[in-house]
Amino acid sequence: MTISSMMGLQTALRGLLAEQVPVRDLSRIVESVATRSLQTRSLEHLVAAARVAVGGAIEPPTSPPAAPSRRLSARSQFDEASR
């Protein structure tokens, strides 16, 4: 790997971390950045290639838990009606 490839890898890792993408699978990231760096020197393209390589590890943000719904049973409806 050349110095420019190493700088591209470092930049790609920083980009992924800035986007809060997990970088645990370094082998995939290094392979994708090295392969893509043969075609382009664009840092955006290198980060995009790395993001695609670890795409399975990227999880969408979780939504907040839904508020509990109030379910009425026949008994609770009867109790409310008798009040």
C-alpha positions as CSV (number, residue, x, y, z in Angstrom):
1,M,0.0,0.0,0.0
2,T,1.4,3.4,-1.0
3,I,1.5,6.5,1.2
4,S,-1.4,8.0,-0.8
5,S,-3.4,4.9,-0.2
6,M,-2.6,5.0,3.5
7,M,-3.8,8.6,3.6
8,G,-6.9,7.7,1.7
9,L,-7.6,4.9,4.2
10,Q,-7.0,7.2,7.1
11,T,-9.4,9.8,5.6
12,A,-12.0,7.1,4.9
13,L,-11.8,5.9,8.5
14,R,-12.2,9.4,9.8
15,G,-15.2,9.9,7.5
16,L,-16.8,6.7,8.7
17,L,-16.3,7.6,12.3
18,A,-17.7,11.1,11.7
19,E,-20.8,9.4,10.3
20,Q,-20.8,7.0,13.4
21,V,-20.3,4.0,11.1
22,P,-18.7,1.1,13.0
23,V,-15.2,0.4,11.7
24,R,-14.7,-3.0,13.4
25,D,-14.4,-4.9,10.0
26,L,-11.1,-3.3,9.1
27,S,-10.3,-6.0,6.5
28,R,-13.3,-5.1,4.4
29,I,-12.7,-1.4,4.8
30,V,-9.0,-1.7,3.8
31,E,-9.8,-4.0,0.8
32,S,-12.6,-1.7,-0.5
33,V,-10.5,1.5,-0.1
34,A,-7.4,-0.1,-1.7
35,T,-9.5,-1.4,-4.6
36,R,-11.3,1.9,-5.1
37,S,-8.1,3.9,-4.8
38,L,-6.9,2.3,-8.0
39,Q,-9.8,3.9,-9.8
40,T,-10.1,7.3,-8.1
41,R,-8.4,9.6,-5.6
42,S,-11.7,11.2,-4.6
43,L,-12.0,11.0,-0.8
44,E,-15.8,11.0,-1.1
45,H,-15.6,8.0,-3.3
46,L,-13.2,6.2,-1.0
47,V,-15.5,6.8,2.0
48,A,-18.5,5.7,0.0
49,A,-16.8,2.5,-1.0
50,A,-15.9,1.8,2.6
51,R,-19.5,2.5,3.7
52,V,-20.8,0.1,1.1
53,A,-18.3,-2.6,2.3
54,V,-19.5,-2.4,5.9
55,G,-23.1,-1.7,4.9
56,G,-24.4,-4.8,6.8
57,A,-23.1,-3.4,10.0
58,I,-24.8,0.0,9.6
59,E,-28.1,0.1,11.5
60,P,-30.7,2.8,11.1
61,P,-31.2,5.0,14.1
62,T,-33.7,3.4,16.4
63,S,-37.0,5.2,17.0
64,P,-38.0,6.0,20.5
65,P,-40.2,3.3,22.2
66,A,-43.9,3.8,21.5
67,A,-46.0,4.9,24.4
68,P,-47.9,2.1,26.0
69,S,-51.4,1.8,24.7
70,R,-54.2,1.6,27.1
71,R,-56.2,-1.5,26.5
72,L,-59.5,-1.8,28.0
73,S,-60.8,-5.2,29.0
74,A,-64.5,-5.9,29.4
75,R,-64.0,-5.8,33.2
76,S,-62.4,-2.3,33.2
77,Q,-65.2,-1.0,30.9
78,F,-67.7,-2.4,33.4
79,D,-65.9,-0.8,36.3
80,E,-65.8,2.6,34.6
81,A,-69.5,2.4,33.7
82,S,-70.5,1.6,37.2
83,R,-68.8,4.6,38.7
